[in-house]
Amino acid sequence: MKIYTKTGDKGMTGLFGGARVSKDDIRIEAYGTLDELNSFIGALISSMDIEGQNEILIEVQNRLFTIGSNLASDPSRDMITPDLTESDIKILEDAMDNMNENIEPLRAFILPGGSLAVGLCHQCRTICRRAERRVVSLNNVSSVDNLIGKYLNRLSDYLFVLGRMIAKSQGVKEVNWEPRKT
């Protein structure tokens, strides 16, 4: 099977269900940003190993495909796509609660970085925030399941806490933001 179809050579792409839209359509931008996030999470998984977190991140990657399939579906057609559930969000909340028990309370803004894995985690967090903004933009023109926005919001929080946990596990000192003194 060939991977290329040549059907997108003129700047159009197909949704599940057959509709053709411009490649810069907000729907494509939203699920394309999720695809970018998924790729960076793959790099993050390859860069670290914190007990239990790789499994959660693989679950996240699967849920990002769930969201992508939902967003890539033609909204004018009845399509059966996998759905998110509240339990998907609870997995992230429970993981954050467990990690927060093992790290110092946050007392200041921290700068992203300190190690490759911490930096990748913060990059994933910011891409997730961008994906969330794209989903909000899409929701302004076409109905999007509310759980998608909720999941992405929680996922970015999870990635922030995970970055802090990675820093602790690697012995990386968090660097606080120092505002300019006037």
C-alpha positions, 0 to 999 in steps of 0.5 A, a space after each residue: 500500500 502506498 502512503 501517498 495519495 496525491 489528493 492533498 497536493 493542492 492544499 485540500 485534505 479529507 475528513 473521515 466521512 469524505 468532506 474535503 477542507 483546506 489544510 489550514 482549516 481550524 479543524 485540521 489545525 486542531 488535530 494537527 497540533 494534537 499529532 504534534 503533541 503526540 510526537 513530542 510525548 513519544 520523544 519524552 517517553 524515550 528520554 525518561 523513565 519514571 515508575 508508572 508515568 511511561 504507562 500513563 503517557 502511552 495511555 495519553 498518546 492513545 487518547 490523543 488519537 481518540 480526540 484526533 479521530 473525533 476532530 477529524 470526522 465530518 461534523 455534517 455526518 453521523 460518525 461513530 468515533 471513540 469517545 473520551 470519558 471522565 475516567 480518562 481525566 481521572 487518570 491524569 488527576 490521580 497521577 498528579 495527586 500522587 506526584 504532588 505528594 512527592 515534590 515540594 509545593 510550588 512557591 514561585 514561577 519556574 523556568 522550563 529546562 534543567 535537563 532534556 527530559 524536563 525541557 521536553 515535558 515543558 515543550 509538551 505542556 506548551 504544545 498541549 496548551 496550543 492544542 487546547 486553544 485550537 480546540 476552543 477556536 474550533 468549538 467557536 465554529 463547530 460543536 466539540 465535545 466538552 470533555 476534549 477541552 477538559 482533558 487537554 486542560 488537565 493534560 497540560 497540568 499533568 505535564 507541568 507536574 510531571 516536569 517537576 517530578 522528572 526534575 526531582 528524580 534526576 536531581 535537577 534543581 528547579 530555577 525560579 523566575 526572577 523578575 527584573 528589579 526596578 
